[in-house]
Amino acid sequence: MDDWGQGSYEQTALELAPVSEAAVAALGLRGGERVLDVACGTGNAALLAGAAGAAVVGLDRSPRLLEVARERVPAGEFVLGDAAGLPFGDGSFDAAVSVFGVIFARPAEVAAREIARVVRPGGRVAIATWPPRGHLYDVVSLLREAVARVRGGDDGPPAFDWGDPAMLETLLGPYGELEVGERMLAPDDATPQEVWDRWERLHPVWIGARATLEPVGEWAPLRDRMIAALQAAQPRPSSPYLLAVLTRR
């Protein structure tokens, strides 16, 4: 099933575009370099890397999102695949980028090793991830807890928390020189109710969670709790994110 192809991730991608700008800028691309966008989604980072003169390859697990990326970046190459098993040779790329994408891959340590493997020595990797704090983390935690209760299992994050700088060092540090910095996503001007309504209609994760929770009467109570969490972040909720930049040795 194309879980991330549900709804319209295009809207979320638009909101996260400034993060792709920061991640691609951190790569310091030169014309003619070959760049891999891991878990590329709609191709935000691929589009920017191509505009910087790079030859772009994007990989994602969602067939629908790959089609969107192909339309946006006609000169790019887009491949269906998983970040934990990249279908590319060692040192195939001068750089790689992943904006809130590889963080969903399992096992995390395998995905990190794969990204490092396909980037040549001296190449660069930029990964954006969410730290475990901020209003976005609070509401996603409520969602995960509700789904886990209904399913009777763990619907939590990958084994390694990509949002923890110490864990980023564990995951990526063995492959080169790592720098991790914190930045802030621009605040959302929408009201908490408007944010919820947008996520409920458009975001693939919310759509999937609703299919699980609504039949057992858990969706409406979750809505109230999540709106309250967003209201607690008023007047303008925002979220920090981490940008990890690795120079391969």
BELBEL-V607464 format. One record per pair of residues at least 12 apart in sequence whose ideal C-beta (glycine too) atoms are under 10 Angstrom apart, sorted by the first residue. I is the first residue (numbers start at 0). J is the second residue. Records with the same first field share a line. If there is no record, write none. Layout:
# BELBEL-V607464
I = J ; J
This chain:
# BELBEL-V607464
0 = 207
1 = 60 ; 61 ; 62 ; 63 ; 64 ; 65 ; 203
2 = 60 ; 61 ; 203 ; 204 ; 206 ; 207
3 = 38 ; 40 ; 59 ; 60 ; 61 ; 62 ; 63 ; 64 ; 100 ; 103 ; 202 ; 203 ; 204 ; 207
4 = 59 ; 60 ; 61 ; 62 ; 63 ; 64 ; 65 ; 66 ; 67 ; 203
5 = 61 ; 63 ; 201 ; 202 ; 203 ; 204 ; 205 ; 206 ; 207 ; 210
6 = 198 ; 199 ; 200 ; 201 ; 202 ; 203 ; 204 ; 205 ; 206 ; 207
7 = 41 ; 67 ; 197 ; 200 ; 201 ; 202 ; 203 ; 206
8 = 40 ; 41 ; 61 ; 63 ; 64 ; 67 ; 201 ; 202 ; 203 ; 204
9 = 40 ; 41 ; 64 ; 67 ; 71 ; 201
10 = 41 ; 197 ; 198 ; 200 ; 201 ; 202
11 = 40 ; 41 ; 99 ; 197 ; 198 ; 201 ; 202 ; 203 ; 204 ; 205
12 = 39 ; 40 ; 41 ; 42 ; 43 ; 64 ; 67 ; 68 ; 71 ; 98 ; 99
13 = 41 ; 43
14 = 184 ; 185 ; 187 ; 197
15 = 40 ; 41 ; 43 ; 44 ; 98 ; 99 ; 127 ; 184 ; 240
16 = 41 ; 43 ; 44 ; 46 ; 47 ; 98
17 = 43 ; 182 ; 184 ; 185 ; 240
18 = 43 ; 44 ; 98 ; 99 ; 127 ; 128 ; 182 ; 184 ; 185 ; 240 ; 242
19 = 36 ; 39 ; 40 ; 41 ; 42 ; 43 ; 44 ; 45 ; 46 ; 47 ; 48 ; 96 ; 98 ; 99 ; 125 ; 127
20 = 43 ; 44 ; 47 ; 98
21 = 98 ; 125 ; 127 ; 180 ; 182 ; 184 ; 240 ; 242
22 = 36 ; 43 ; 44 ; 47 ; 48 ; 96 ; 97 ; 98 ; 99 ; 124 ; 125 ; 126 ; 127 ; 240 ; 242 ; 243 ; 244
23 = 36 ; 43 ; 44 ; 45 ; 46 ; 47 ; 48 ; 49 ; 50 ; 51 ; 53 ; 94 ; 96 ; 98 ; 125
24 = 47 ; 51 ; 125 ; 242
25 = 94 ; 96 ; 123 ; 124 ; 125 ; 126 ; 127 ; 178 ; 180 ; 242 ; 243 ; 244
26 = 44 ; 47 ; 48 ; 51 ; 53 ; 93 ; 94 ; 95 ; 96 ; 122 ; 123 ; 124 ; 125 ; 244
27 = 51 ; 94 ; 123 ; 125 ; 244
28 = 47 ; 48 ; 49 ; 50 ; 51 ; 52 ; 53 ; 93 ; 94 ; 96 ; 123
29 = 51 ; 52 ; 53 ; 93 ; 94
30 = 51 ; 52 ; 53 ; 54
31 = 52 ; 53 ; 54 ; 93
32 = 48 ; 51 ; 52 ; 53 ; 54 ; 55 ; 92 ; 93 ; 94 ; 119 ; 122 ; 123
33 = 48 ; 53 ; 54 ; 55 ; 56 ; 76 ; 87 ; 91 ; 92 ; 93 ; 94 ; 95 ; 117 ; 118 ; 119 ; 122
34 = 47 ; 48 ; 49 ; 51 ; 52 ; 53 ; 54 ; 55 ; 56 ; 57 ; 75 ; 92 ; 93 ; 94 ; 95 ; 96 ; 118 ; 122 ; 123 ; 125
35 = 48 ; 53 ; 55 ; 56 ; 57 ; 58 ; 76 ; 78 ; 85 ; 87 ; 91 ; 92 ; 93 ; 94 ; 95 ; 96 ; 97 ; 114 ; 117 ; 118 ; 122 ; 124
36 = 48 ; 49 ; 53 ; 55 ; 56 ; 57 ; 58 ; 59 ; 68 ; 72 ; 75 ; 77 ; 94 ; 95 ; 96 ; 97 ; 98 ; 100
37 = 56 ; 57 ; 58 ; 59 ; 80 ; 81 ; 82 ; 85 ; 92 ; 95 ; 96 ; 97 ; 98 ; 100 ; 101 ; 104 ; 110 ; 113 ; 114 ; 117 ; 124 ; 126
38 = 57 ; 58 ; 59 ; 60 ; 61 ; 64 ; 80 ; 81 ; 82 ; 96 ; 97 ; 98 ; 99 ; 100 ; 101 ; 102 ; 103 ; 104 ; 110
39 = 55 ; 56 ; 57 ; 58 ; 59 ; 61 ; 64 ; 65 ; 67 ; 68 ; 72 ; 75 ; 77 ; 78 ; 96 ; 97 ; 98 ; 100
40 = 57 ; 59 ; 60 ; 61 ; 64 ; 65 ; 67 ; 68 ; 97 ; 98 ; 99 ; 100
41 = 57 ; 59 ; 61 ; 63 ; 64 ; 65 ; 66 ; 67 ; 68 ; 70 ; 71 ; 72
42 = 55 ; 57 ; 59 ; 64 ; 65 ; 67 ; 68 ; 69 ; 70 ; 71 ; 72 ; 75 ; 77
43 = 57 ; 68 ; 71 ; 72 ; 96 ; 98
44 = 57 ; 68 ; 72 ; 95 ; 96 ; 97 ; 98 ; 100 ; 125 ; 127
45 = 57 ; 58 ; 59 ; 68 ; 69 ; 71 ; 72 ; 74 ; 75 ; 76 ; 77 ; 96
46 = 68 ; 71 ; 72 ; 75
47 = 72 ; 96 ; 98
48 = 72 ; 75 ; 94 ; 95 ; 96
49 = 71 ; 72 ; 73 ; 74 ; 75
50 = 72
53 = 75 ; 92 ; 93 ; 94 ; 96
54 = 74 ; 75 ; 76 ; 92 ; 93
55 = 68 ; 72 ; 74 ; 75 ; 76 ; 77 ; 92 ; 96
56 = 75 ; 76 ; 77 ; 78 ; 87 ; 91 ; 92 ; 95 ; 117
57 = 69 ; 71 ; 72 ; 75 ; 76 ; 77 ; 78 ; 80 ; 96
58 = 76 ; 77 ; 78 ; 79 ; 80 ; 81 ; 82 ; 85 ; 86 ; 87 ; 95 ; 97 ; 100 ; 101 ; 117
59 = 77 ; 78 ; 79 ; 80 ; 81 ; 82 ; 100
60 = 79 ; 80 ; 81 ; 82 ; 100 ; 103 ; 104
61 = 79 ; 203
62 = 79
63 = 203
64 = 77 ; 203
65 = 77 ; 78 ; 79 ; 80
81 = 104 ; 105 ; 109 ; 110 ; 113
82 = 97 ; 100 ; 101 ; 102 ; 103 ; 104 ; 105 ; 107 ; 109 ; 110 ; 111 ; 113 ; 114
83 = 101 ; 104 ; 105 ; 106 ; 107 ; 108 ; 109 ; 110 ; 111 ; 112 ; 113 ; 114 ; 157
84 = 104 ; 109 ; 110 ; 113
85 = 110 ; 112 ; 113 ; 114 ; 116 ; 117
86 = 113 ; 117
87 = 113 ; 116 ; 117 ; 118
88 = 116 ; 117
89 = 115 ; 116 ; 117 ; 118 ; 119
90 = 116 ; 117 ; 118 ; 119 ; 120 ; 121 ; 122 ; 247
91 = 116 ; 117 ; 118 ; 119 ; 122
92 = 114 ; 117 ; 118 ; 119 ; 122 ; 123 ; 124 ; 247
93 = 118 ; 119 ; 121 ; 122 ; 123 ; 247
94 = 118 ; 119 ; 122 ; 123 ; 124 ; 125 ; 245 ; 247
95 = 113 ; 114 ; 115 ; 117 ; 118 ; 122 ; 123 ; 124 ; 125 ; 126 ; 245 ; 247
96 = 114 ; 123 ; 124 ; 125 ; 126 ; 127 ; 244
97 = 110 ; 114 ; 124 ; 125 ; 126 ; 127 ; 128 ; 161 ; 243
98 = 125 ; 126 ; 127 ; 128 ; 240 ; 242
99 = 126 ; 127 ; 128 ; 129 ; 161 ; 240
100 = 126 ; 127 ; 128
101 = 113 ; 114 ; 124 ; 126 ; 127 ; 128 ; 157 ; 161 ; 170
102 = 126 ; 127 ; 128 ; 129 ; 156 ; 157 ; 159 ; 160 ; 161 ; 162
103 = 156 ; 157 ; 161 ; 204
104 = 157 ; 161
105 = 156 ; 157 ; 158 ; 159
106 = 157 ; 158 ; 159
107 = 156 ; 157 ; 158 ; 159 ; 160 ; 161 ; 166 ; 169 ; 170
108 = 157 ; 158 ; 159 ; 166 ; 169 ; 170 ; 171 ; 173
110 = 126 ; 157 ; 159 ; 161 ; 170
111 = 124 ; 126 ; 159 ; 161 ; 166 ; 167 ; 169 ; 170 ; 171 ; 172 ; 173 ; 174 ; 245
112 = 170 ; 171 ; 173 ; 174
114 = 126 ; 170 ; 171 ; 174 ; 245 ; 247
115 = 170 ; 171 ; 173 ; 174 ; 175 ; 245 ; 247 ; 248
116 = 174 ; 247
118 = 174 ; 175 ; 245 ; 246 ; 247
119 = 247
120 = 174 ; 175 ; 246 ; 247 ; 248
121 = 175 ; 246 ; 247 ; 248
122 = 175 ; 245 ; 246 ; 247
123 = 175 ; 176 ; 244 ; 245 ; 246 ; 247
124 = 171 ; 174 ; 175 ; 177 ; 243 ; 244 ; 245 ; 246 ; 247
125 = 178 ; 242 ; 243 ; 244 ; 245
126 = 161 ; 167 ; 170 ; 171 ; 177 ; 179 ; 241 ; 242 ; 243 ; 244 ; 245
127 = 161 ; 182 ; 184 ; 240 ; 241 ; 242 ; 243
128 = 160 ; 161 ; 162 ; 163 ; 164 ; 166 ; 167 ; 179 ; 240 ; 241 ; 242 ; 243
129 = 156 ; 160 ; 161 ; 162 ; 184 ; 238 ; 239 ; 240 ; 241
130 = 160 ; 161 ; 162 ; 163 ; 164 ; 179 ; 181 ; 238 ; 239 ; 240 ; 241
131 = 156 ; 160 ; 162 ; 163
132 = 162 ; 238 ; 239
133 = 162 ; 183 ; 184 ; 232 ; 236 ; 237 ; 238 ; 239 ; 240
134 = 186 ; 187 ; 191 ; 194 ; 225 ; 228 ; 229 ; 230 ; 231 ; 232 ; 233 ; 235 ; 236 ; 237 ; 238
135 = 184 ; 187 ; 194 ; 228 ; 229 ; 232 ; 236 ; 237 ; 238 ; 239 ; 240
136 = 162 ; 228 ; 238 ; 239
137 = 224 ; 225 ; 227 ; 228 ; 229 ; 231 ; 232 ; 236 ; 238
138 = 191 ; 194 ; 195 ; 198 ; 205 ; 221 ; 224 ; 225 ; 226 ; 227 ; 228 ; 229 ; 232 ; 236 ; 238
139 = 156 ; 204 ; 205 ; 225 ; 228
140 = 155 ; 156 ; 225 ; 228
141 = 221 ; 224 ; 225 ; 227 ; 228
142 = 154 ; 198 ; 204 ; 205 ; 207 ; 208 ; 209 ; 212 ; 221 ; 224 ; 225
143 = 155 ; 156 ; 204 ; 208
144 = 221 ; 224
145 = 208 ; 211 ; 212 ; 215 ; 217 ; 218 ; 220 ; 221 ; 224 ; 225
146 = 204 ; 207 ; 208 ; 211 ; 212 ; 217 ; 221
148 = 212 ; 215 ; 217
149 = 208 ; 211 ; 212 ; 214 ; 215 ; 216 ; 217
150 = 211 ; 212
154 = 208 ; 211
161 = 241 ; 243
162 = 239 ; 240 ; 241
163 = 179 ; 241
164 = 177 ; 179 ; 180 ; 181 ; 241 ; 243
165 = 179
167 = 179 ; 241 ; 243 ; 245
168 = 243
170 = 243 ; 245
171 = 243 ; 244 ; 245 ; 247
172 = 243 ; 245
173 = 248
174 = 245 ; 246 ; 247 ; 248
175 = 244 ; 245 ; 246 ; 247 ; 248
176 = 244 ; 245 ; 246 ; 247 ; 248
177 = 243 ; 244 ; 245 ; 246
178 = 242 ; 243 ; 244 ; 245 ; 246
179 = 241 ; 242 ; 243 ; 244 ; 245
180 = 240 ; 241 ; 242 ; 243 ; 244
181 = 239 ; 240 ; 241 ; 242
182 = 239 ; 240 ; 241 ; 242
183 = 237 ; 238 ; 239 ; 240
184 = 236 ; 237 ; 238 ; 239 ; 240
185 = 235 ; 237 ; 238
186 = 232 ; 234 ; 235 ; 236 ; 237 ; 238
187 = 229 ; 232 ; 235 ; 236 ; 237 ; 238
188 = 234 ; 235 ; 236
189 = 229 ; 235 ; 236
190 = 226 ; 229 ; 230 ; 233
191 = 225 ; 226 ; 227 ; 228 ; 229 ; 230 ; 231 ; 232 ; 233 ; 236
192 = 222 ; 226 ; 229 ; 230
193 = 229
194 = 225 ; 226 ; 229 ; 236
195 = 221 ; 222 ; 223 ; 225 ; 226 ; 229
196 = 222 ; 226
198 = 225
199 = 218 ; 222 ; 225
205 = 218 ; 221 ; 225
208 = 221
209 = 221 ; 222
